[in-house]
Amino acid sequence: MMKTEPPLLLALDERNLAQFLAALALTSLAARISGTGQEARVCWWTEVGDFAIQTEFAAEIFHRRLFIEAHSFLSALKWIPGLGGAAYGTLTSNDTIGVNPFIALGGDTEVRPPLRAFSAKVIPSTTLPAQIKTLKSPTDCVAWLDQPAKGVSSWGFDCRVNTHASDAGISSDAEKTSSRDPIFPAIELLSLAAAAFFVPTHSWQVAKNKMCVAAWTKAIPLDIVTLASSGRVHGLPARYYTFAYRGSAHGKGGAYHFFPEAIIEHSPQQNYEG
């Protein structure tokens, strides 16, 4: 039986799409770390705004190992361009091949997935390596998750980024504030990695511009996080959220897509009726 250690608490906001995705990426990476109790590791969203991962390791030890594992995975991310435009391509990390969260499944060119929220000036083949270049190692950066960077574009998932321009319905490129507005490269890259490698974000979509997720509040094994995030674990207590990119969230006027803070729903039924 695994020795119980206090959980590692990560200050991630479940109402922020980028941070919600980052938490899911971290759980998948946590499962890869060798140890004596991998199958007994659990995670959950707390009542005080943290994401908890409990393992056989002391929290400070696992904190260090997890961020080193995450940094290694993110540093190896590559975008292989495909045919059909800037958003078409394949994401890889070493020998792992992911899916493209920026295009519709089945090649439906008439459907724009919600996660393709970035402006036309954001090109994955140049944005991804630029984000990786700004990412500091956890051995050189105490606040690794929250490290800021400037002069680099965002995928549009993090509601803390470029908020002035986005609320105006334009991109920060158009407003010429992108070089002054910081991004958080660890969160940007983790959120992209989650969508490409670890969670079925296409299955979260319930409308053209909406995705519905569940932030479970009871400890569950790491290997059922994918199902739990989709609200598909019967009887599992959770808080349900709708993420809607800008347009539906703040009115139909803006063409620039960006995800503000999620709207909490009162029940799974309300959530999945969209």
DOKOL-236338 format. One record per residue (C-alpha): chain; z, x negated, y. Coordinates in nm, 2 decimals, always signed. Layout:
! DOKOL-236338
[A,[Z,X,Y]]
...
***
This chain:
! DOKOL-236338
[A,[+0.00,+0.00,+0.00]]
[A,[-0.09,-0.13,+0.34]]
[A,[+0.19,-0.26,+0.56]]
[A,[+0.21,-0.03,+0.86]]
[A,[+0.17,-0.21,+1.19]]
[A,[+0.18,-0.05,+1.54]]
[A,[-0.17,+0.05,+1.64]]
[A,[-0.40,-0.14,+1.87]]
[A,[-0.44,+0.09,+2.18]]
[A,[-0.76,+0.06,+2.38]]
[A,[-0.78,+0.21,+2.72]]
[A,[-1.10,+0.41,+2.66]]
[A,[-1.17,+0.75,+2.82]]
[A,[-1.31,+1.00,+2.58]]
[A,[-1.46,+1.19,+2.88]]
[A,[-1.68,+0.89,+2.96]]
[A,[-1.98,+0.89,+2.73]]
[A,[-2.01,+0.51,+2.74]]
[A,[-1.65,+0.46,+2.65]]
[A,[-1.66,+0.73,+2.38]]
[A,[-1.96,+0.55,+2.22]]
[A,[-1.79,+0.21,+2.27]]
[A,[-1.49,+0.34,+2.07]]
[A,[-1.71,+0.44,+1.78]]
[A,[-1.89,+0.10,+1.78]]
[A,[-1.55,-0.07,+1.77]]
[A,[-1.44,+0.13,+1.47]]
[A,[-1.75,+0.03,+1.28]]
[A,[-1.70,-0.33,+1.37]]
[A,[-1.33,-0.31,+1.28]]
[A,[-1.43,-0.21,+0.93]]
[A,[-1.62,-0.54,+0.89]]
[A,[-1.32,-0.76,+0.95]]
[A,[-1.19,-0.90,+0.63]]
[A,[-0.84,-0.83,+0.52]]
[A,[-0.61,-0.69,+0.26]]
[A,[-0.62,-0.33,+0.38]]
[A,[-0.97,-0.25,+0.50]]
[A,[-0.98,+0.09,+0.32]]
[A,[-0.65,+0.20,+0.47]]
[A,[-0.74,+0.14,+0.83]]
[A,[-0.73,+0.45,+1.05]]
[A,[-0.81,+0.55,+1.41]]
[A,[-0.76,+0.84,+1.65]]
[A,[-0.77,+0.95,+2.01]]
[A,[-0.41,+0.97,+2.15]]
[A,[-0.27,+1.23,+2.38]]
[A,[-0.23,+0.98,+2.67]]
[A,[-0.59,+0.86,+2.71]]
[A,[-0.61,+0.57,+2.46]]
[A,[-0.81,+0.51,+2.15]]
[A,[-0.59,+0.38,+1.86]]
[A,[-0.69,+0.17,+1.56]]
[A,[-0.42,+0.10,+1.31]]
[A,[-0.47,-0.18,+1.06]]
[A,[-0.27,-0.42,+0.84]]
[A,[-0.27,-0.68,+1.12]]
[A,[-0.03,-0.70,+1.42]]
[A,[-0.20,-0.54,+1.72]]
[A,[-0.24,-0.86,+1.92]]
[A,[-0.40,-1.04,+1.63]]
[A,[-0.64,-0.76,+1.55]]
[A,[-0.72,-0.72,+1.92]]
[A,[-0.85,-1.08,+1.92]]
[A,[-1.04,-1.06,+1.60]]
[A,[-1.20,-0.73,+1.69]]
[A,[-1.33,-0.85,+2.02]]
[A,[-1.46,-1.17,+1.87]]
[A,[-1.65,-0.97,+1.60]]
[A,[-1.78,-0.73,+1.87]]
[A,[-1.89,-1.02,+2.10]]
[A,[-2.08,-1.18,+1.81]]
[A,[-2.26,-0.86,+1.72]]
[A,[-2.35,-0.78,+2.08]]
[A,[-2.47,-1.13,+2.16]]
[A,[-2.72,-1.11,+1.87]]
[A,[-2.88,-0.78,+2.00]]
[A,[-3.25,-0.80,+2.04]]
[A,[-3.51,-0.55,+2.16]]
[A,[-3.85,-0.57,+1.98]]
[A,[-4.11,-0.38,+2.19]]
[A,[-4.32,-0.12,+2.02]]
[A,[-4.63,+0.08,+2.11]]
[A,[-4.61,+0.38,+2.35]]
[A,[-4.43,+0.26,+2.66]]
[A,[-4.12,+0.07,+2.77]]
[A,[-3.88,+0.30,+2.59]]
[A,[-4.05,+0.24,+2.25]]
[A,[-3.91,-0.04,+2.04]]
[A,[-3.66,-0.14,+1.78]]
[A,[-3.31,-0.28,+1.82]]
[A,[-3.18,-0.55,+1.59]]
[A,[-2.86,-0.76,+1.56]]
[A,[-2.91,-1.05,+1.32]]
[A,[-3.04,-0.89,+1.00]]
[A,[-2.93,-0.54,+1.09]]
[A,[-3.20,-0.30,+1.21]]
[A,[-3.10,+0.01,+1.42]]
[A,[-3.27,+0.33,+1.54]]
[A,[-3.41,+0.38,+1.88]]
[A,[-3.18,+0.63,+2.07]]
[A,[-3.44,+0.65,+2.36]]
[A,[-3.71,+0.84,+2.16]]
[A,[-3.70,+1.16,+1.97]]
[A,[-3.68,+1.16,+1.59]]
[A,[-4.01,+1.24,+1.42]]
[A,[-4.22,+1.10,+1.71]]
[A,[-4.21,+1.42,+1.92]]
[A,[-4.34,+1.28,+2.25]]
[A,[-4.27,+1.61,+2.43]]
[A,[-3.89,+1.58,+2.38]]
[A,[-3.69,+1.34,+2.59]]
[A,[-3.36,+1.25,+2.42]]
[A,[-3.06,+1.28,+2.65]]
[A,[-2.97,+0.92,+2.60]]
[A,[-3.29,+0.81,+2.77]]
[A,[-3.11,+0.85,+3.09]]
[A,[-3.22,+0.53,+3.28]]
[A,[-3.47,+0.52,+3.56]]
[A,[-3.83,+0.41,+3.51]]
[A,[-3.74,+0.07,+3.66]]
[A,[-3.49,+0.00,+3.37]]
[A,[-3.69,-0.17,+3.09]]
[A,[-3.50,-0.23,+2.77]]
[A,[-3.68,-0.56,+2.70]]
[A,[-3.55,-0.71,+3.02]]
[A,[-3.23,-0.51,+3.08]]
[A,[-3.08,-0.59,+2.74]]
[A,[-3.10,-0.97,+2.76]]
[A,[-2.98,-0.95,+3.12]]
[A,[-2.67,-0.76,+3.02]]
[A,[-2.60,-1.00,+2.73]]
[A,[-2.63,-1.29,+2.97]]
[A,[-2.35,-1.16,+3.19]]
[A,[-2.12,-1.09,+2.89]]
[A,[-1.83,-1.34,+2.88]]
[A,[-1.67,-1.44,+2.55]]
[A,[-1.33,-1.28,+2.48]]
[A,[-1.19,-1.63,+2.47]]
[A,[-1.29,-1.68,+2.83]]
[A,[-1.21,-1.33,+2.96]]
[A,[-0.87,-1.16,+2.91]]
[A,[-0.99,-0.81,+3.01]]
[A,[-1.30,-0.83,+2.79]]
[A,[-1.38,-0.46,+2.77]]
[A,[-1.34,-0.42,+3.15]]
[A,[-1.52,-0.73,+3.27]]
[A,[-1.76,-0.65,+3.56]]
[A,[-2.10,-0.78,+3.64]]
[A,[-2.34,-0.73,+3.93]]
[A,[-2.71,-0.73,+3.97]]
[A,[-2.78,-0.58,+3.62]]
[A,[-2.90,-0.23,+3.54]]
[A,[-2.71,+0.03,+3.35]]
[A,[-2.82,+0.26,+3.06]]
[A,[-2.67,+0.56,+3.26]]
[A,[-2.40,+0.65,+3.01]]
[A,[-2.10,+0.52,+3.21]]
[A,[-1.98,+0.77,+3.47]]
[A,[-1.81,+0.49,+3.67]]
[A,[-2.14,+0.31,+3.74]]
[A,[-2.37,+0.39,+4.04]]
[A,[-2.19,+0.71,+4.11]]
[A,[-2.28,+0.74,+4.47]]
[A,[-2.65,+0.72,+4.41]]
[A,[-2.63,+0.94,+4.10]]
[A,[-2.45,+1.21,+4.27]]
[A,[-2.72,+1.21,+4.54]]
[A,[-2.98,+1.27,+4.26]]
[A,[-3.15,+0.93,+4.29]]
[A,[-3.11,+0.59,+4.11]]
[A,[-2.92,+0.30,+4.27]]
[A,[-3.25,+0.11,+4.26]]
[A,[-3.40,+0.37,+4.50]]
[A,[-3.09,+0.35,+4.71]]
[A,[-3.10,-0.03,+4.70]]
[A,[-2.74,-0.05,+4.59]]
[A,[-2.79,-0.17,+4.23]]
[A,[-2.72,-0.53,+4.32]]
[A,[-2.39,-0.43,+4.47]]
[A,[-2.27,-0.18,+4.22]]
[A,[-2.10,-0.34,+3.92]]
[A,[-2.16,-0.25,+3.56]]
[A,[-1.93,-0.33,+3.27]]
[A,[-2.14,-0.52,+3.02]]
[A,[-1.91,-0.50,+2.72]]
[A,[-1.91,-0.12,+2.75]]
[A,[-2.28,-0.10,+2.82]]
[A,[-2.37,-0.30,+2.52]]
[A,[-2.11,-0.14,+2.29]]
[A,[-2.24,+0.21,+2.38]]
[A,[-2.60,+0.11,+2.31]]
[A,[-2.49,-0.05,+1.98]]
[A,[-2.31,+0.27,+1.88]]
[A,[-2.61,+0.48,+1.95]]
[A,[-2.85,+0.25,+1.77]]
[A,[-2.65,+0.14,+1.47]]
[A,[-2.33,+0.33,+1.41]]
[A,[-2.34,+0.70,+1.50]]
[A,[-2.60,+0.98,+1.47]]
[A,[-2.63,+1.06,+1.84]]
[A,[-2.95,+1.26,+1.78]]
[A,[-2.73,+1.51,+1.58]]
[A,[-2.50,+1.56,+1.88]]
[A,[-2.78,+1.72,+2.08]]
[A,[-2.74,+2.09,+2.12]]
[A,[-2.98,+2.15,+2.41]]
[A,[-3.25,+1.96,+2.60]]
[A,[-2.99,+1.79,+2.82]]
[A,[-2.66,+1.84,+2.63]]
[A,[-2.47,+1.67,+2.36]]
[A,[-2.14,+1.79,+2.20]]
[A,[-1.88,+1.57,+2.05]]
[A,[-1.53,+1.58,+1.91]]
[A,[-1.24,+1.35,+2.00]]
[A,[-1.02,+1.38,+1.69]]
[A,[-0.65,+1.36,+1.75]]
[A,[-0.52,+1.29,+1.40]]
[A,[-0.55,+0.95,+1.22]]
[A,[-0.86,+0.93,+0.99]]
[A,[-1.02,+0.66,+0.78]]
[A,[-1.27,+0.45,+0.97]]
[A,[-1.55,+0.55,+0.73]]
[A,[-1.55,+0.92,+0.83]]
[A,[-1.56,+0.85,+1.21]]
[A,[-1.93,+0.95,+1.22]]
[A,[-1.85,+1.30,+1.08]]
[A,[-1.54,+1.34,+1.29]]
[A,[-1.73,+1.26,+1.62]]
[A,[-1.98,+1.53,+1.54]]
[A,[-1.70,+1.79,+1.48]]
[A,[-1.79,+1.82,+1.11]]
[A,[-1.46,+1.75,+0.94]]
[A,[-1.31,+2.09,+0.86]]
[A,[-0.96,+2.14,+0.99]]
[A,[-0.94,+1.81,+1.18]]
[A,[-0.77,+1.87,+1.52]]
[A,[-0.98,+1.75,+1.80]]
[A,[-1.07,+1.80,+2.17]]
[A,[-1.43,+1.91,+2.21]]
[A,[-1.66,+1.79,+2.49]]
[A,[-2.00,+1.86,+2.63]]
[A,[-2.19,+1.57,+2.78]]
[A,[-2.47,+1.69,+3.01]]
[A,[-2.69,+1.45,+3.20]]
[A,[-2.73,+1.50,+3.57]]
[A,[-2.94,+1.80,+3.65]]
[A,[-2.74,+2.04,+3.43]]
[A,[-2.42,+1.88,+3.54]]
[A,[-2.46,+1.90,+3.91]]
[A,[-2.76,+2.13,+3.96]]
[A,[-3.13,+2.10,+3.88]]
[A,[-3.24,+1.91,+4.19]]
[A,[-3.21,+1.55,+4.08]]
[A,[-3.47,+1.38,+3.87]]
[A,[-3.25,+1.08,+3.80]]
[A,[-3.06,+1.12,+3.48]]
[A,[-2.70,+1.01,+3.45]]
[A,[-2.39,+1.13,+3.26]]
[A,[-2.09,+1.24,+3.47]]
[A,[-1.75,+1.30,+3.32]]
[A,[-1.77,+1.54,+3.02]]
[A,[-1.67,+1.90,+3.03]]
[A,[-1.39,+1.99,+2.79]]
[A,[-1.45,+2.30,+2.57]]
[A,[-1.18,+2.54,+2.44]]
[A,[-1.30,+2.56,+2.08]]
[A,[-1.56,+2.42,+1.84]]
[A,[-1.74,+2.75,+1.85]]
[A,[-1.78,+2.74,+2.23]]
[A,[-1.88,+2.38,+2.21]]
[A,[-2.16,+2.42,+1.96]]
[A,[-2.31,+2.73,+2.11]]
[A,[-2.39,+2.50,+2.41]]
***
